[in-house]
């Protein structure tokens, strides 16, 4: 009686009810892995508090603008202003969803249950993007309530084009966080690099010889066009693409390769 019980208890969490050690068990699908990674983001105390603080700041910023701000507040203005705390703390959640595997020594369990590390990496990226979508959706709802009680002449103006770019803006920052987590694998190093490198680029732009090149790759300036109501020009989109290549794609690819080869202890 004890042998079957031991076999059954050793089965993965996604095993079908009634399965035994001799049962062929398929690996979890990408949807299941993404759902697991989403749950991991709020399982740790740090991750849970980051999400709570982010939500609190969004509500605080929108509430403060509705009470003490201009009487001509619009849906776009509320969401645009509330996106700043999201793009500050959201990428940190993306970083920690990767680095926590190593700092909390759960990588051995994760990569034993799913040996294809690339699938886990993709699931973490999808989970971060899904969290970005949920965060933006909650922000839009809170901003809509504030807009409904505002007295602006046209508070719903420009919403059709701005919501899509706002979602892209937030998703890019969450994905950058995942990329930095993969690249550095250390929570302090990844977080410090995420905040310090853009500042370093801004300081380099003070030199006239570097000003033009930095304008094309500094996320603090190039990505802001996605969080504005002004039309985005072709040159602006080119800057966004180049910035995403440098700050998002390169860390994701390089970090993914390093993570796939990193020894699990």
Backbone as numpy.savetxt, mean C-alpha at the origin, in Angstrom:
# Nx Ny Nz CAx CAy CAz Cx Cy Cz
-5.61 -44.54 16.66 -6.43 -43.33 16.66 -5.58 -42.07 16.66
-4.44 -42.12 17.32 -3.61 -40.92 17.42 -2.90 -40.59 16.13
-2.56 -41.62 15.33 -1.82 -41.37 14.07 -2.64 -40.58 13.08
-3.93 -40.96 12.80 -4.73 -40.17 11.86 -4.94 -38.74 12.35
-5.11 -38.60 13.70 -5.31 -37.27 14.24 -4.09 -36.38 14.02
-2.91 -36.96 14.19 -1.69 -36.20 13.97 -1.54 -35.82 12.52
-1.91 -36.78 11.63 -1.83 -36.48 10.21 -2.78 -35.35 9.84
-4.00 -35.45 10.42 -5.00 -34.43 10.08 -4.58 -33.05 10.59
-3.97 -33.00 11.79 -3.59 -31.71 12.35 -2.43 -31.06 11.61
-1.68 -31.89 10.86 -0.54 -31.35 10.13 -0.92 -30.80 8.77
-2.19 -30.95 8.40 -2.62 -30.48 7.09 -2.70 -28.96 7.07
-2.52 -28.35 5.90 -2.63 -26.89 5.80 -4.02 -26.40 6.17
-4.11 -25.13 6.46 -5.38 -24.54 6.91 -6.44 -24.59 5.83
-6.02 -24.66 4.53 -7.00 -24.63 3.46 -7.43 -26.04 3.04
-6.97 -27.06 3.77 -7.35 -28.44 3.43 -8.85 -28.62 3.58
-9.41 -29.43 2.71 -10.85 -29.66 2.74 -11.23 -30.44 3.99
-12.42 -30.20 4.54 -12.86 -30.97 5.72 -12.89 -32.46 5.41
-12.36 -33.24 6.33 -12.33 -34.68 6.14 -11.10 -35.19 5.41
-10.22 -34.28 5.00 -9.02 -34.71 4.29 -8.06 -35.39 5.25
-7.25 -36.29 4.74 -6.25 -37.00 5.53 -4.88 -36.76 4.93
-3.86 -37.34 5.58 -2.51 -37.16 5.11 -2.28 -37.72 3.73
-3.07 -38.70 3.32 -2.91 -39.32 2.00 -3.74 -38.62 0.92
-4.53 -37.63 1.34 -5.37 -36.92 0.39 -4.54 -35.92 -0.39
-4.75 -35.84 -1.69 -4.06 -34.87 -2.52 -4.67 -33.50 -2.26
-3.85 -32.59 -1.83 -4.32 -31.24 -1.47 -3.70 -30.24 -2.41
-4.53 -29.46 -3.07 -4.02 -28.44 -3.99 -3.53 -27.24 -3.21
-2.60 -26.52 -3.77 -2.10 -25.31 -3.13 -3.17 -24.23 -3.15
-3.14 -23.30 -2.22 -4.18 -22.26 -2.17 -4.12 -21.37 -3.39
-5.28 -20.92 -3.82 -5.36 -20.02 -4.96 -4.90 -18.62 -4.59
-4.73 -17.78 -5.59 -4.25 -16.43 -5.36 -5.24 -15.62 -4.51
-6.54 -15.87 -4.70 -7.54 -15.16 -3.91 -7.40 -15.51 -2.43
-7.17 -16.79 -2.15 -6.99 -17.22 -0.76 -5.73 -16.62 -0.16
-4.64 -16.64 -0.92 -3.39 -16.07 -0.43 -3.53 -14.57 -0.18
-4.23 -13.87 -1.07 -4.43 -12.43 -0.88 -5.25 -12.16 0.36
-6.28 -12.97 0.57 -7.11 -12.81 1.77 -6.30 -13.06 3.04
-5.42 -14.05 3.00 -4.56 -14.33 4.15 -3.62 -13.16 4.42
-3.05 -12.60 3.36 -2.13 -11.48 3.53 -2.87 -10.24 4.05
-4.10 -10.05 3.62 -4.89 -8.94 4.15 -5.13 -9.11 5.65
-5.40 -10.34 6.06 -5.62 -10.59 7.48 -4.34 -10.37 8.28
-3.20 -10.73 7.69 -1.92 -10.53 8.37 -1.65 -9.06 8.66
-2.12 -8.17 7.79 -1.84 -6.75 7.95 -2.40 -6.19 9.25
-3.48 -6.78 9.74 -4.10 -6.28 10.97 -3.91 -7.24 12.14
-3.17 -8.33 11.93 -2.96 -9.30 13.00 -1.95 -8.81 14.04
-0.94 -8.08 13.57 0.07 -7.58 14.50 -0.40 -6.31 15.18
0.15 -6.04 16.34 -0.24 -4.84 17.08 0.15 -3.58 16.32
1.36 -3.59 15.74 1.82 -2.42 14.99 0.94 -2.16 13.77
0.63 -3.21 13.02 -0.21 -3.05 11.84 -1.60 -2.57 12.19
-2.16 -3.12 13.27 -3.50 -2.72 13.69 -3.53 -1.25 14.09
-2.53 -0.81 14.84 -2.52 0.57 15.28 -2.24 1.54 14.13
-1.44 1.11 13.17 -1.21 1.96 12.00 -2.50 2.20 11.24
-3.29 1.14 11.07 -4.56 1.28 10.38 -5.52 2.17 11.17
-5.55 2.00 12.48 -6.43 2.80 13.33 -6.02 4.27 13.28
-4.72 4.53 13.38 -4.23 5.92 13.35 -4.53 6.56 12.00
-4.32 5.79 10.92 -4.60 6.33 9.59 -6.07 6.70 9.43
-6.96 5.79 9.86 -8.39 6.07 9.78 -8.77 7.26 10.64
-8.16 7.35 11.84 -8.46 8.48 12.72 -8.00 9.81 12.13
-6.83 9.81 11.50 -6.33 11.04 10.89 -7.18 11.46 9.70
-7.65 10.50 8.92 -8.52 10.82 7.78 -9.79 11.51 8.27
-10.41 10.93 9.29 -11.63 11.52 9.84 -11.34 12.88 10.46
-10.21 13.00 11.16 -9.85 14.27 11.80 -9.60 15.36 10.77
-8.87 15.03 9.70 -8.56 16.03 8.67 -9.83 16.50 7.98
-10.68 15.56 7.59 -11.91 15.94 6.89 -12.84 16.72 7.82
-12.93 16.27 9.08 -13.79 16.97 10.04 -13.30 18.38 10.31
-11.98 18.54 10.46 -11.43 19.86 10.72 -11.65 20.80 9.54
-11.51 20.26 8.33 -11.73 21.10 7.15 -13.20 21.49 7.02
-14.10 20.55 7.36 -15.53 20.84 7.26 -15.97 21.89 8.28
-15.33 21.87 9.47 -15.76 22.78 10.55 -15.08 24.14 10.44
-13.75 24.10 10.24 -12.99 25.36 10.30 -12.45 25.80 8.95
-12.63 24.99 7.93 -12.07 25.32 6.63 -12.98 26.24 5.83
-12.72 26.28 4.55 -13.50 27.14 3.66 -14.92 26.63 3.52
-15.84 27.54 3.31 -17.24 27.16 3.09 -17.46 26.55 1.70
-16.44 26.62 0.86 -16.57 26.09 -0.49 -15.87 24.75 -0.64
-15.86 23.96 0.42 -15.24 22.64 0.36 -15.97 21.73 -0.61
-15.20 20.95 -1.36 -15.79 20.01 -2.31 -15.31 18.60 -1.99
-15.96 17.64 -2.64 -15.61 16.23 -2.43 -14.14 15.99 -2.78
-13.69 16.57 -3.87 -12.31 16.40 -4.30 -11.35 17.03 -3.30
-11.68 18.21 -2.79 -10.81 18.87 -1.83 -10.68 18.07 -0.54
-11.80 17.52 -0.07 -11.77 16.73 1.15 -10.91 15.48 0.97
-11.16 14.74 -0.11 -10.42 13.50 -0.33 -8.95 13.77 -0.63
-8.67 14.84 -1.37 -7.28 15.17 -1.67 -6.49 15.48 -0.41
-7.08 16.24 0.50 -6.40 16.58 1.74 -6.24 15.36 2.64
-7.27 14.51 2.67 -7.21 13.32 3.52 -6.25 12.27 3.00
-5.85 12.37 1.74 -4.94 11.37 1.17 -3.52 11.50 1.71
-3.17 12.66 2.27 -1.80 12.85 2.77 -1.46 11.90 3.91
-2.29 11.78 4.97 -1.95 10.78 5.99 -1.98 9.36 5.46
-2.82 9.10 4.45 -2.88 7.76 3.88 -1.57 7.42 3.19
-1.02 8.37 2.43 0.22 8.10 1.70 1.45 8.16 2.61
1.27 8.59 3.84 2.37 8.56 4.81 2.39 7.23 5.57
1.23 6.83 6.10 1.18 5.62 6.92 0.85 4.37 6.12
0.12 4.52 5.01 -0.24 3.35 4.21 0.96 2.57 3.69
1.96 3.24 3.10 3.14 2.50 2.63 3.88 1.78 3.76
3.81 2.33 4.98 4.45 1.64 6.11 3.78 0.31 6.36
2.45 0.26 6.21 1.74 -1.02 6.32 2.21 -1.98 5.23
2.40 -1.44 4.00 2.92 -2.27 2.91 4.31 -2.80 3.20
5.15 -1.96 3.80 6.50 -2.39 4.18 6.43 -3.51 5.21
5.60 -3.32 6.22 5.56 -4.27 7.33 4.93 -5.60 6.95
4.07 -5.61 5.94 3.49 -6.88 5.52 4.54 -7.80 4.93
5.65 -7.22 4.47 6.76 -8.01 3.95 7.81 -8.26 5.02
8.25 -7.19 5.68 9.36 -7.32 6.63 8.97 -8.10 7.89
7.69 -8.11 8.24 7.27 -8.84 9.44 7.50 -10.33 9.30
7.54 -10.84 8.06 7.82 -12.25 7.85 9.21 -12.61 8.40
10.15 -11.65 8.31 11.51 -11.90 8.75 11.72 -11.47 10.19
11.13 -10.36 10.59 11.32 -9.89 11.96 10.60 -10.77 12.97
9.45 -11.33 12.59 8.69 -12.20 13.48 8.94 -13.68 13.20
9.86 -13.96 12.29 10.27 -15.33 11.97 9.10 -16.21 11.52
8.20 -15.62 10.73 7.10 -16.41 10.16 7.37 -16.82 8.72
8.53 -16.37 8.17 8.85 -16.70 6.78 8.99 -18.20 6.59
9.52 -18.89 7.58 9.70 -20.34 7.46 8.35 -21.02 7.29
7.38 -20.62 8.09 6.04 -21.20 7.98 5.39 -20.82 6.65
5.47 -19.55 6.29 4.84 -19.07 5.06 5.38 -19.78 3.84
6.70 -19.84 3.72 7.32 -20.41 2.52 7.37 -21.94 2.55
7.10 -22.53 3.72 6.95 -23.99 3.76 5.58 -24.39 3.24
4.55 -23.64 3.67 3.20 -23.93 3.21 3.03 -23.57 1.73
3.70 -22.50 1.29 3.63 -22.08 -0.12 5.07 -21.91 -0.61
5.70 -22.99 -1.10 7.10 -22.92 -1.51 7.36 -21.95 -2.67
6.34 -21.70 -3.49 6.51 -20.76 -4.60 6.47 -19.33 -4.05
7.63 -18.81 -3.74 7.70 -17.51 -3.08 7.13 -16.39 -3.95
7.25 -16.55 -5.25 6.70 -15.54 -6.14 5.20 -15.36 -5.96
4.48 -16.44 -5.69 3.04 -16.35 -5.48 2.73 -15.59 -4.20
3.54 -15.81 -3.18 3.35 -15.07 -1.92 3.62 -13.58 -2.13
4.68 -13.26 -2.89 5.01 -11.86 -3.16 3.88 -11.18 -3.91
3.35 -11.84 -4.94 2.23 -11.28 -5.70 1.02 -11.08 -4.80
0.77 -12.06 -3.91 -0.37 -11.95 -2.99 -0.21 -10.76 -2.05
1.02 -10.51 -1.59 1.26 -9.36 -0.72 1.02 -8.06 -1.47
1.45 -8.00 -2.72 1.22 -6.80 -3.53 -0.27 -6.58 -3.77
-0.98 -7.64 -4.12 -2.42 -7.53 -4.35 -3.15 -7.13 -3.07
-2.71 -7.66 -1.93 -3.33 -7.31 -0.66 -3.12 -5.83 -0.35
-1.92 -5.32 -0.63 -1.65 -3.90 -0.39 -2.51 -3.02 -1.29
-2.65 -3.40 -2.56 -3.49 -2.63 -3.48 -4.95 -2.70 -3.04
-5.39 -3.89 -2.61 -6.77 -4.03 -2.12 -7.01 -3.16 -0.90
-6.03 -3.10 -0.01 -6.16 -2.24 1.17 -6.21 -0.78 0.76
-5.44 -0.41 -0.27 -5.48 0.96 -0.78 -6.87 1.29 -1.31
-7.48 0.35 -2.03 -8.83 0.56 -2.56 -9.83 0.74 -1.42
-9.75 -0.11 -0.41 -10.66 -0.01 0.73 -10.46 1.32 1.45
-9.21 1.72 1.62 -8.92 2.99 2.31 -9.50 4.18 1.55
-9.31 4.19 0.24 -9.86 5.27 -0.58 -11.39 5.26 -0.52
-11.98 4.07 -0.56 -13.45 3.97 -0.51 -13.99 4.55 0.80
-13.34 4.22 1.92 -13.78 4.77 3.21 -13.60 6.28 3.23
-12.49 6.74 2.68 -12.24 8.19 2.62 -13.31 8.89 1.80
-13.70 8.29 0.68 -14.73 8.90 -0.17 -16.06 8.99 0.56
-16.39 7.96 1.34 -17.66 7.98 2.08 -17.64 9.09 3.13
-16.55 9.16 3.90 -16.45 10.21 4.92 -16.46 11.59 4.28
-15.73 11.73 3.15 -15.70 13.02 2.46 -17.07 13.37 1.88
-17.82 12.36 1.44 -19.15 12.62 0.89 -20.09 13.17 1.96
-19.97 12.66 3.18 -20.79 13.17 4.28 -20.45 14.63 4.55
-19.14 14.93 4.57 -18.72 16.31 4.81 -19.16 17.22 3.66
-19.12 16.69 2.44 -19.52 17.49 1.28 -21.01 17.78 1.31
-21.77 16.79 1.75 -23.23 16.95 1.76 -23.68 18.08 2.68
-22.90 18.36 3.72 -23.29 19.43 4.65 -22.55 20.73 4.36
-21.72 20.73 3.31 -21.01 21.95 2.95 -21.93 22.85 2.14
-21.52 24.10 2.01 -22.37 25.07 1.31 -21.71 25.58 0.04
-20.84 24.77 -0.56 -20.19 25.21 -1.78 -21.17 25.30 -2.94
-20.80 26.09 -3.95 -21.69 26.25 -5.10 -21.80 24.96 -5.90
-20.68 24.25 -6.10 -20.69 23.01 -6.86 -19.74 22.02 -6.18
-20.12 21.47 -5.02 -19.19 20.64 -4.24 -18.83 19.32 -4.88
-19.60 18.89 -5.91 -19.33 17.58 -6.53 -18.59 17.75 -7.86
-18.06 18.91 -8.12 -17.39 19.18 -9.39 -16.09 18.39 -9.51
-15.77 17.94 -10.72 -14.51 17.26 -11.05 -14.36 15.88 -10.41
-15.41 15.32 -9.85 -15.25 14.05 -9.14 -15.00 12.89 -10.07
-15.57 12.89 -11.27 -15.46 11.74 -12.16 -14.01 11.43 -12.52
-13.25 12.43 -12.86 -11.87 12.21 -13.27 -10.93 12.12 -12.08
-11.27 12.73 -10.97 -10.35 12.81 -9.84 -10.33 11.54 -9.01
-11.44 10.83 -8.92 -11.48 9.63 -8.09 -10.54 8.57 -8.63
-10.52 8.39 -9.94 -9.63 7.40 -10.54 -8.17 7.71 -10.32
-7.78 8.97 -10.50 -6.39 9.34 -10.29 -6.01 9.29 -8.81
-6.98 9.60 -7.93 -6.72 9.49 -6.50 -6.46 8.04 -6.11
-7.26 7.13 -6.65 -7.06 5.70 -6.37 -5.70 5.24 -6.88
-5.33 5.69 -8.07 -4.02 5.34 -8.61 -2.91 5.92 -7.74
-3.09 7.13 -7.28 -2.10 7.82 -6.43 -1.84 7.03 -5.15
-2.90 6.62 -4.48 -2.75 5.88 -3.22 -2.20 4.48 -3.48
-2.70 3.80 -4.52 -2.23 2.45 -4.83 -0.74 2.42 -5.13
-0.24 3.44 -5.83 1.19 3.51 -6.15 2.00 3.59 -4.87
1.57 4.41 -3.93 2.32 4.55 -2.68 2.31 3.24 -1.88
1.18 2.55 -1.84 1.13 1.26 -1.14 2.07 0.25 -1.81
2.08 0.24 -3.15 2.95 -0.68 -3.88 4.42 -0.33 -3.66
4.74 0.96 -3.58 6.11 1.38 -3.28 6.53 0.84 -1.91
5.61 0.87 -0.95 5.92 0.33 0.37 6.26 -1.15 0.31
5.48 -1.91 -0.45 5.77 -3.35 -0.60 7.14 -3.54 -1.26
7.42 -2.74 -2.27 8.71 -2.85 -2.96 9.88 -2.58 -2.03
9.78 -1.54 -1.19 10.85 -1.24 -0.25 10.99 -2.34 0.79
9.86 -2.92 1.21 9.93 -4.03 2.16 10.64 -5.24 1.57
10.35 -5.54 0.31 11.02 -6.66 -0.36 12.51 -6.38 -0.55
12.83 -5.14 -0.88 14.22 -4.80 -1.20 15.12 -4.83 0.03
14.62 -4.34 1.17 15.48 -4.20 2.34 15.23 -5.27 3.40
14.03 -5.85 3.44 13.65 -6.94 4.36 13.75 -6.56 5.84
14.21 -5.36 6.15 14.30 -4.88 7.53 13.34 -3.71 7.70
12.48 -3.79 8.71 11.48 -2.75 8.90 12.09 -1.37 9.12
13.05 -1.21 10.04 13.62 0.14 10.24 14.31 0.68 8.99
15.11 -0.17 8.33 15.84 0.28 7.14 14.87 0.68 6.03
13.84 -0.13 5.81 12.87 0.14 4.75 12.09 1.42 5.03
11.65 1.62 6.27 10.87 2.82 6.61 11.73 4.08 6.50
12.94 4.02 7.03 13.83 5.18 6.95 14.15 5.51 5.50
14.40 4.49 4.68 14.70 4.71 3.27 13.52 5.31 2.54
12.32 4.85 2.87 11.11 5.36 2.21 10.93 6.85 2.47
11.22 7.31 3.67 11.04 8.72 4.00 12.26 9.56 3.66
13.46 8.98 3.80 14.68 9.77 3.63 15.05 9.98 2.17
14.84 8.99 1.32 15.28 9.12 -0.07 14.57 10.25 -0.82
13.24 10.41 -0.70 12.61 11.55 -1.36 13.13 12.89 -0.85
13.43 12.96 0.45 13.99 14.20 0.99 15.37 14.46 0.39
16.16 13.39 0.24 17.48 13.54 -0.36 17.37 14.02 -1.81
16.38 13.50 -2.54 16.18 13.93 -3.91 15.78 15.41 -3.96
14.96 15.83 -3.01 14.56 17.24 -2.97 15.76 18.14 -2.69
16.66 17.69 -1.82 17.86 18.48 -1.54 18.78 18.54 -2.76
18.86 17.43 -3.49 19.69 17.43 -4.70 19.16 18.38 -5.76
17.84 18.59 -5.75 17.25 19.49 -6.75 17.64 20.94 -6.52
18.25 21.23 -5.36 18.71 22.59 -5.11 19.90 22.95 -6.00
20.60 21.94 -6.49 21.70 22.19 -7.43 21.12 22.36 -8.82
21.45 23.45 -9.47 20.85 23.77 -10.76 21.10 22.70 -11.81
22.26 22.06 -11.76 22.58 21.04 -12.75 21.71 19.79 -12.61
21.20 19.55 -11.40 20.38 18.35 -11.14 18.90 18.66 -11.07
18.53 19.91 -11.15 17.14 20.29 -10.93 16.20 19.64 -11.93
16.53 19.70 -13.21 15.65 19.13 -14.23 15.54 17.62 -14.12
16.65 16.86 -13.99 16.51 15.40 -13.85 15.72 15.00 -12.61
15.95 15.71 -11.49 15.25 15.35 -10.26 13.76 15.61 -10.39
13.38 16.63 -11.14 11.96 16.93 -11.34 11.22 15.76 -11.99
11.94 14.89 -12.70 11.32 13.78 -13.40 11.20 12.53 -12.53
11.93 12.47 -11.42 11.95 11.22 -10.65 11.66 11.43 -9.17
11.37 12.65 -8.75 11.08 12.90 -7.34 9.59 12.66 -7.08
9.23 11.62 -6.34 7.80 11.32 -6.15 7.04 12.41 -5.42
7.74 13.20 -4.61 7.05 14.27 -3.88 6.48 15.33 -4.81
6.98 15.40 -6.03 6.46 16.38 -6.99 5.74 15.71 -8.16
6.30 14.63 -8.68 5.72 14.02 -9.89 4.38 13.34 -9.63
4.23 12.72 -8.47 2.99 11.99 -8.19 1.87 12.89 -7.70
2.20 14.11 -7.31 1.18 15.02 -6.78 0.15 15.42 -7.83
0.50 15.31 -9.12 -0.47 15.66 -10.16 -1.66 14.71 -10.13
-1.47 13.50 -9.58 -2.57 12.55 -9.48 -3.55 12.91 -8.38
-3.14 13.80 -7.50 -3.97 14.20 -6.37 -4.43 15.64 -6.52
-4.58 16.08 -7.77 -5.00 17.45 -8.05 -6.16 17.44 -9.03
-6.86 18.55 -9.11 -8.00 18.66 -10.02 -7.61 19.17 -11.39
-6.39 19.65 -11.53 -5.96 20.19 -12.82 -5.77 19.05 -13.83
-6.00 19.32 -15.11 -5.76 18.30 -16.14 -4.30 17.86 -16.15
-4.09 16.57 -16.40 -2.74 16.01 -16.40 -2.23 15.99 -17.83
-1.10 16.63 -18.06 -0.54 16.71 -19.40 0.24 15.44 -19.74
0.63 15.34 -21.00 1.42 14.20 -21.42 2.76 14.14 -20.72
3.38 15.30 -20.51 4.66 15.34 -19.80 4.49 14.90 -18.35
3.38 15.29 -17.73 3.12 14.87 -16.35 2.99 13.35 -16.27
2.27 12.76 -17.22 2.12 11.30 -17.23 3.46 10.62 -17.44
4.32 11.21 -18.28 5.65 10.65 -18.51 6.46 10.66 -17.21
6.34 11.74 -16.44 7.03 11.82 -15.16 6.49 10.79 -14.18
5.18 10.60 -14.19 4.57 9.60 -13.30 5.09 8.21 -13.65
5.13 7.89 -14.95 5.60 6.57 -15.37 7.06 6.34 -15.01
7.89 7.35 -15.23 9.31 7.22 -14.91 9.51 7.09 -13.40
8.74 7.84 -12.63 8.82 7.74 -11.17 8.39 6.37 -10.69
7.31 5.84 -11.26 6.85 4.50 -10.88 7.89 3.44 -11.24
8.55 3.63 -12.38 9.59 2.67 -12.78 10.72 2.65 -11.77
11.15 3.83 -11.33 12.29 3.92 -10.42 11.93 3.53 -8.99
10.79 4.03 -8.51 10.45 3.86 -7.10 9.58 2.65 -6.81
8.88 2.13 -7.81 7.97 1.01 -7.57 8.43 -0.26 -8.29
8.61 -0.19 -9.61 8.92 -1.39 -10.38 10.29 -1.96 -10.02
11.31 -1.09 -9.98 12.67 -1.57 -9.67 12.74 -2.21 -8.29
12.23 -1.57 -7.23 12.26 -2.25 -5.92 11.45 -3.55 -5.89
10.30 -3.58 -6.57 9.50 -4.81 -6.58 10.23 -5.94 -7.27
10.84 -5.66 -8.42 11.54 -6.71 -9.17 12.81 -7.13 -8.44
13.64 -6.15 -8.07 14.89 -6.48 -7.38 14.61 -7.12 -6.02
13.65 -6.56 -5.29 13.30 -7.14 -3.99 12.69 -8.51 -4.11
11.89 -8.73 -5.17 11.32 -10.05 -5.39 12.39 -11.09 -5.65
13.39 -10.73 -6.44 14.50 -11.66 -6.71 15.26 -11.97 -5.42
15.56 -10.92 -4.64 16.28 -11.14 -3.38 15.48 -11.99 -2.41
14.18 -11.72 -2.32 13.33 -12.49 -1.41 13.24 -13.94 -1.85
13.20 -14.18 -3.14 13.12 -15.55 -3.65 14.39 -16.34 -3.34
15.51 -15.63 -3.21 16.80 -16.30 -2.97 17.26 -16.22 -1.54
16.57 -15.43 -0.72 17.02 -15.21 0.65 16.86 -16.49 1.48
17.88 -16.77 2.27 17.83 -17.97 3.10 16.87 -17.75 4.27
16.03 -18.74 4.50 15.07 -18.68 5.60 15.66 -19.39 6.79
15.74 -18.68 7.92 16.32 -19.27 9.14 15.28 -19.38 10.23
